């Protein structure tokens, strides 16, 4: 008899994917600041792929596992909820921004790409970093 799959492991996977995405985005930023367009492109496309994989794992996890509730109270709970709300709202906002920014880059529309990337990148970084923070607060705090 096979043991059933424990979907809770996907929370760990999701946090790891968010961390990897953060590193790739930061690496892409460093690459473009140094004028290395090819490395920038590779890092950002990799970050998008990792983020897409995160989204798949996130959906599978939340469709199959019991939700985990934050255990903090008072000010800690208020701070957590503020963080979570901004994370969730910006996570939804970032998807079309990322897709459009990538499309502009791939079409070599550099000025438009650069202008939109200045909006997209901080949102994407915020969502990736706060994803890890939410995970730590839920599972390890």
Short mmCIF file of the C-alpha atoms (twelve columns), coordinates in Angstrom:
data_MODEL
# 
_entry.id   MODEL 
# 
loop_
_atom_site.group_PDB 
_atom_site.id 
_atom_site.type_symbol 
_atom_site.label_atom_id 
_atom_site.label_alt_id 
_atom_site.label_comp_id 
_atom_site.label_asym_id 
_atom_site.label_seq_id 
_atom_site.Cartn_x 
_atom_site.Cartn_y 
_atom_site.Cartn_z 
_atom_site.pdbx_PDB_model_num 
ATOM 1   C CA . UNK A 1   0.000  0.000  0.000   1 
ATOM 2   C CA . UNK A 2   1.346  3.423  -0.978  1 
ATOM 3   C CA . UNK A 3   1.416  6.205  1.544   1 
ATOM 4   C CA . UNK A 4   -0.577 9.259  0.533   1 
ATOM 5   C CA . UNK A 5   1.297  12.362 -0.503  1 
ATOM 6   C CA . UNK A 6   1.687  15.011 2.202   1 
ATOM 7   C CA . UNK A 7   0.883  18.249 0.393   1 
ATOM 8   C CA . UNK A 8   2.204  20.279 3.323   1 
ATOM 9   C CA . UNK A 9   5.718  19.788 1.921   1 
ATOM 10  C CA . UNK A 10  4.733  22.160 -0.872  1 
ATOM 11  C CA . UNK A 11  4.753  25.065 1.603   1 
ATOM 12  C CA . UNK A 12  8.501  24.452 2.006   1 
ATOM 13  C CA . UNK A 13  8.912  24.152 -1.758  1 
ATOM 14  C CA . UNK A 14  7.008  27.403 -2.292  1 
ATOM 15  C CA . UNK A 15  9.206  29.300 0.168   1 
ATOM 16  C CA . UNK A 16  12.300 27.928 -1.547  1 
ATOM 17  C CA . UNK A 17  10.994 28.919 -4.971  1 
ATOM 18  C CA . UNK A 18  10.276 32.441 -3.715  1 
ATOM 19  C CA . UNK A 19  13.822 32.677 -2.351  1 
ATOM 20  C CA . UNK A 20  15.302 31.430 -5.638  1 
ATOM 21  C CA . UNK A 21  13.180 33.914 -7.556  1 
ATOM 22  C CA . UNK A 22  14.473 36.737 -5.354  1 
ATOM 23  C CA . UNK A 23  18.084 35.734 -6.032  1 
ATOM 24  C CA . UNK A 24  17.442 35.506 -9.782  1 
ATOM 25  C CA . UNK A 25  15.727 38.916 -9.905  1 
ATOM 26  C CA . UNK A 26  18.576 40.525 -7.953  1 
ATOM 27  C CA . UNK A 27  21.131 38.812 -10.190 1 
ATOM 28  C CA . UNK A 28  19.284 40.077 -13.260 1 
ATOM 29  C CA . UNK A 29  19.379 43.608 -11.876 1 
ATOM 30  C CA . UNK A 30  23.111 43.406 -11.227 1 
ATOM 31  C CA . UNK A 31  23.675 41.987 -14.712 1 
ATOM 32  C CA . UNK A 32  21.814 44.798 -16.481 1 
ATOM 33  C CA . UNK A 33  23.515 47.452 -14.335 1 
ATOM 34  C CA . UNK A 34  26.821 45.993 -15.573 1 
ATOM 35  C CA . UNK A 35  25.584 46.013 -19.168 1 
ATOM 36  C CA . UNK A 36  25.312 42.238 -19.490 1 
ATOM 37  C CA . UNK A 37  22.037 41.974 -21.413 1 
ATOM 38  C CA . UNK A 38  22.359 38.237 -22.111 1 
ATOM 39  C CA . UNK A 39  22.817 37.368 -18.427 1 
ATOM 40  C CA . UNK A 40  20.019 39.779 -17.469 1 
ATOM 41  C CA . UNK A 41  17.679 38.065 -19.921 1 
ATOM 42  C CA . UNK A 42  18.629 34.597 -18.668 1 
ATOM 43  C CA . UNK A 43  18.153 35.587 -15.017 1 
ATOM 44  C CA . UNK A 44  14.815 37.308 -15.552 1 
ATOM 45  C CA . UNK A 45  13.375 34.529 -17.727 1 
ATOM 46  C CA . UNK A 46  14.551 32.032 -15.115 1 
ATOM 47  C CA . UNK A 47  12.931 34.105 -12.365 1 
ATOM 48  C CA . UNK A 48  9.681  34.092 -14.356 1 
ATOM 49  C CA . UNK A 49  9.876  30.312 -14.807 1 
ATOM 50  C CA . UNK A 50  10.552 29.805 -11.080 1 
ATOM 51  C CA . UNK A 51  7.669  32.139 -10.232 1 
ATOM 52  C CA . UNK A 52  5.368  30.188 -12.560 1 
ATOM 53  C CA . UNK A 53  6.444  26.938 -10.903 1 
ATOM 54  C CA . UNK A 54  5.760  28.569 -7.534  1 
ATOM 55  C CA . UNK A 55  2.236  29.464 -8.661  1 
ATOM 56  C CA . UNK A 56  1.565  25.866 -9.747  1 
ATOM 57  C CA . UNK A 57  2.841  24.460 -6.428  1 
ATOM 58  C CA . UNK A 58  0.924  27.111 -4.480  1 
ATOM 59  C CA . UNK A 59  -2.340 26.213 -6.193  1 
ATOM 60  C CA . UNK A 60  -1.815 22.461 -5.736  1 
ATOM 61  C CA . UNK A 61  -0.977 23.015 -2.064  1 
ATOM 62  C CA . UNK A 62  -3.989 25.209 -1.336  1 
ATOM 63  C CA . UNK A 63  -6.368 22.929 -3.201  1 
ATOM 64  C CA . UNK A 64  -5.235 19.884 -1.221  1 
ATOM 65  C CA . UNK A 65  -3.947 20.870 2.222   1 
ATOM 66  C CA . UNK A 66  -5.664 22.262 5.268   1 
ATOM 67  C CA . UNK A 67  -5.019 25.982 5.705   1 
ATOM 68  C CA . UNK A 68  -2.503 27.033 8.334   1 
ATOM 69  C CA . UNK A 69  -3.629 29.891 10.569  1 
ATOM 70  C CA . UNK A 70  -1.310 32.518 12.007  1 
ATOM 71  C CA . UNK A 71  -1.032 31.943 15.749  1 
ATOM 72  C CA . UNK A 72  0.125  35.402 16.820  1 
ATOM 73  C CA . UNK A 73  -2.150 37.854 18.611  1 
ATOM 74  C CA . UNK A 74  -2.472 41.592 19.109  1 
ATOM 75  C CA . UNK A 75  0.069  43.767 17.323  1 
ATOM 76  C CA . UNK A 76  1.845  40.754 15.823  1 
ATOM 77  C CA . UNK A 77  -1.411 39.601 14.219  1 
ATOM 78  C CA . UNK A 78  -2.152 43.088 12.871  1 
ATOM 79  C CA . UNK A 79  1.347  43.343 11.387  1 
ATOM 80  C CA . UNK A 80  1.048  39.859 9.868   1 
ATOM 81  C CA . UNK A 81  -2.327 40.660 8.303   1 
ATOM 82  C CA . UNK A 82  -1.010 43.941 6.859   1 
ATOM 83  C CA . UNK A 83  1.929  42.067 5.372   1 
ATOM 84  C CA . UNK A 84  -0.292 39.282 4.045   1 
ATOM 85  C CA . UNK A 85  -2.832 41.649 2.472   1 
ATOM 86  C CA . UNK A 86  -0.175 43.686 0.670   1 
ATOM 87  C CA . UNK A 87  1.534  40.459 -0.419  1 
ATOM 88  C CA . UNK A 88  -1.654 38.967 -1.870  1 
ATOM 89  C CA . UNK A 89  -2.819 42.146 -3.614  1 
ATOM 90  C CA . UNK A 90  0.584  42.800 -5.169  1 
ATOM 91  C CA . UNK A 91  0.943  39.121 -6.135  1 
ATOM 92  C CA . UNK A 92  -2.183 39.480 -8.265  1 
ATOM 93  C CA . UNK A 93  -1.036 42.826 -9.699  1 
ATOM 94  C CA . UNK A 94  2.427  41.554 -10.589 1 
ATOM 95  C CA . UNK A 95  1.381  38.817 -13.020 1 
ATOM 96  C CA . UNK A 96  0.302  41.054 -15.922 1 
ATOM 97  C CA . UNK A 97  3.164  43.454 -15.156 1 
ATOM 98  C CA . UNK A 98  5.748  40.665 -15.350 1 
ATOM 99  C CA . UNK A 99  4.262  39.268 -18.548 1 
ATOM 100 C CA . UNK A 100 4.167  42.677 -20.241 1 
ATOM 101 C CA . UNK A 101 7.672  43.595 -19.079 1 
ATOM 102 C CA . UNK A 102 9.069  40.319 -20.411 1 
ATOM 103 C CA . UNK A 103 7.205  40.721 -23.701 1 
ATOM 104 C CA . UNK A 104 8.606  44.229 -24.189 1 
ATOM 105 C CA . UNK A 105 12.116 42.965 -23.429 1 
ATOM 106 C CA . UNK A 106 11.824 40.052 -25.840 1 
ATOM 107 C CA . UNK A 107 10.544 42.403 -28.559 1 
ATOM 108 C CA . UNK A 108 13.593 44.623 -27.910 1 
ATOM 109 C CA . UNK A 109 11.412 47.601 -27.049 1 
ATOM 110 C CA . UNK A 110 14.014 48.705 -24.540 1 
ATOM 111 C CA . UNK A 111 12.718 52.118 -23.522 1 
ATOM 112 C CA . UNK A 112 9.221  50.793 -22.795 1 
ATOM 113 C CA . UNK A 113 10.708 47.699 -21.156 1 
ATOM 114 C CA . UNK A 114 12.973 49.794 -18.922 1 
ATOM 115 C CA . UNK A 115 10.145 52.147 -17.934 1 
ATOM 116 C CA . UNK A 116 7.761  49.313 -16.991 1 
ATOM 117 C CA . UNK A 117 10.535 47.303 -15.308 1 
ATOM 118 C CA . UNK A 118 11.023 50.178 -12.850 1 
ATOM 119 C CA . UNK A 119 7.469  49.487 -11.643 1 
ATOM 120 C CA . UNK A 120 7.457  45.705 -12.048 1 
ATOM 121 C CA . UNK A 121 10.760 44.865 -10.381 1 
ATOM 122 C CA . UNK A 122 10.145 46.332 -6.907  1 
ATOM 123 C CA . UNK A 123 6.686  44.729 -6.810  1 
ATOM 124 C CA . UNK A 124 8.084  41.364 -7.893  1 
ATOM 125 C CA . UNK A 125 10.858 41.578 -5.299  1 
ATOM 126 C CA . UNK A 126 8.422  42.602 -2.570  1 
ATOM 127 C CA . UNK A 127 6.118  39.687 -3.358  1 
ATOM 128 C CA . UNK A 128 9.012  37.194 -3.494  1 
ATOM 129 C CA . UNK A 129 10.561 38.378 -0.222  1 
ATOM 130 C CA . UNK A 130 7.280  38.718 1.661   1 
ATOM 131 C CA . UNK A 131 6.308  35.250 0.460   1 
ATOM 132 C CA . UNK A 132 9.276  33.879 2.388   1 
ATOM 133 C CA . UNK A 133 8.454  36.078 5.400   1 
ATOM 134 C CA . UNK A 134 4.816  34.898 5.449   1 
ATOM 135 C CA . UNK A 135 6.053  31.288 5.287   1 
ATOM 136 C CA . UNK A 136 8.441  31.829 8.222   1 
ATOM 137 C CA . UNK A 137 5.721  33.523 10.277  1 
ATOM 138 C CA . UNK A 138 3.207  30.747 9.589   1 
ATOM 139 C CA . UNK A 139 5.407  27.686 9.917   1 
ATOM 140 C CA . UNK A 140 8.382  28.637 12.073  1 
ATOM 141 C CA . UNK A 141 7.379  31.480 14.374  1 
# 
